[in-house]
Amino acid sequence: MAIKESRDIVIEASPEEILDVIADFEAMPEWSEPHQSAEILETGDDGRPSKVKMKVRTAGITDEQVVAYTWSGNEVTWTLVSSGQQKSQDGKYTLVPDKDATLVKMEISVDPNVPLPGFVLKRAIKGTIDSATKDLRKRVLNVKKGKA
């Protein structure tokens, strides 16, 4: 059964600065707790990663995933190519500039391979969403200050 979640966060940076941090997958394990490793397998014509292999650990479950990314203007979408623990995963960041900040809308849909108790799945999704929003914001602000 797929679970869908979304969250909005305001980051005091431009969409370009935020997208640059998202695209820096090799640095992701430094700031995103669930990500243990990340390797860019392919890049698109725009120079941004289009396929990434990563090891992710959430709620005590480790998974090796290959994820395909599509970059378009102020939006990045992703879809799961392969995984040991999930049937599917689709997500999207939509960035809406607003003066000196950007509203970041993050959406994700995950369908695990094995049935998990609801509380375990909710904890895993919450950790993923927190990392993808709150930790992303911290990383962007640190990069902006030259501290990353």
C-alpha positions in Angstrom: 0.0 0.0 0.0 1.5 3.3 -1.1 1.8 6.1 1.3 1.8 9.7 0.1 3.1 12.6 2.1 4.0 16.2 1.4 5.5 19.2 3.3 6.3 22.8 2.6 9.2 24.7 3.9 10.6 28.2 3.3 14.3 28.5 2.6 16.1 31.8 2.6 17.9 31.2 -0.7 17.2 31.3 -4.4 15.8 28.2 -6.3 19.2 27.9 -8.0 21.0 27.7 -4.7 18.6 25.0 -3.4 18.7 23.0 -6.6 22.5 23.0 -6.5 22.4 21.5 -3.0 19.8 18.8 -4.1 21.9 17.9 -7.1 25.1 17.5 -5.0 24.2 13.8 -4.3 27.7 12.8 -3.3 27.6 15.3 -0.4 24.1 14.1 0.7 25.3 11.6 3.3 27.0 14.5 5.1 23.7 16.2 5.9 20.8 13.7 5.2 20.7 11.2 8.0 18.9 8.4 6.0 21.5 8.5 3.1 24.6 6.4 3.9 26.1 6.7 0.4 25.3 8.1 -3.0 27.0 7.6 -6.4 26.0 9.4 -9.6 25.6 6.8 -12.4 24.5 9.1 -15.2 24.2 12.9 -15.9 21.8 14.6 -18.3 22.6 17.1 -21.0 22.2 19.9 -18.5 25.1 18.4 -16.4 22.7 17.5 -13.5 22.5 13.9 -12.2 19.9 11.8 -14.0 20.5 8.5 -12.3 21.8 7.9 -8.8 22.6 4.8 -6.8 22.2 5.3 -3.1 22.2 3.3 0.1 19.4 4.5 2.4 18.6 3.5 6.0 15.3 4.4 7.5 13.4 2.9 10.5 16.2 0.3 10.9 15.8 -0.9 7.3 18.7 -0.5 4.8 18.0 -0.3 1.1 20.1 0.0 -2.0 18.2 2.1 -4.6 18.7 3.4 -8.1 16.7 6.6 -8.7 16.1 8.5 -11.9 15.9 12.3 -11.7 14.4 14.9 -14.1 15.3 18.6 -13.8 13.0 21.2 -15.3 13.1 24.9 -14.4 12.3 25.2 -10.7 11.3 21.6 -10.3 13.0 18.2 -9.8 11.1 14.9 -9.9 12.3 11.4 -9.2 11.2 7.9 -9.7 12.5 4.6 -8.4 14.3 2.5 -11.0 15.3 -0.4 -8.6 15.2 -1.2 -4.9 15.4 -4.2 -2.6 12.7 -2.8 -0.2 10.3 -0.8 -2.3 7.9 -1.5 -5.2 7.8 2.2 -6.1 8.8 5.7 -5.1 7.9 8.9 -6.8 8.8 12.4 -5.5 9.0 16.0 -6.5 10.4 19.3 -5.3 8.6 22.4 -6.6 10.4 25.6 -5.8 8.4 28.9 -5.8 10.6 32.0 -5.5 9.2 34.7 -3.1 11.4 37.8 -2.7 14.6 36.8 -0.8 13.3 33.3 -0.1 11.9 30.2 -1.8 8.9 28.1 -0.9 9.9 24.5 -1.3 7.1 22.0 -1.8 8.2 18.4 -1.3 5.9 15.5 -2.2 6.7 11.7 -2.0 4.8 8.5 -2.6 6.4 5.2 -1.3 5.1 1.7 -1.8 7.2 -0.8 0.3 7.8 -4.4 -0.9 6.9 -6.0 2.4 4.0 -5.0 4.6 5.2 -2.9 7.5 3.4 -2.0 10.7 1.8 1.5 10.2 3.9 3.1 13.0 7.1 1.9 11.4 6.1 3.1 7.9 5.0 6.5 9.4 8.3 6.9 11.3 10.3 6.0 8.1 8.3 8.5 6.0 8.6 11.2 8.7 12.4 10.8 8.9 12.6 11.0 5.1 10.4 14.1 4.9 12.3 15.8 7.8 15.6 15.2 6.0 14.2 16.3 2.7 13.0 19.6 4.1 14.5 20.7 7.5 17.9 19.2 6.9 17.9 20.5 3.3 17.2 24.0 4.6 20.1 23.7 7.1 22.4 22.5 4.4 21.4 25.2 1.9 22.0 27.9 4.5 25.4 26.5 5.5 26.4 26.3 1.8 25.3 29.9 1.4 27.4 31.0 4.4 30.4 29.0 3.1 30.3 26.5 5.9 29.7 23.4 3.9 
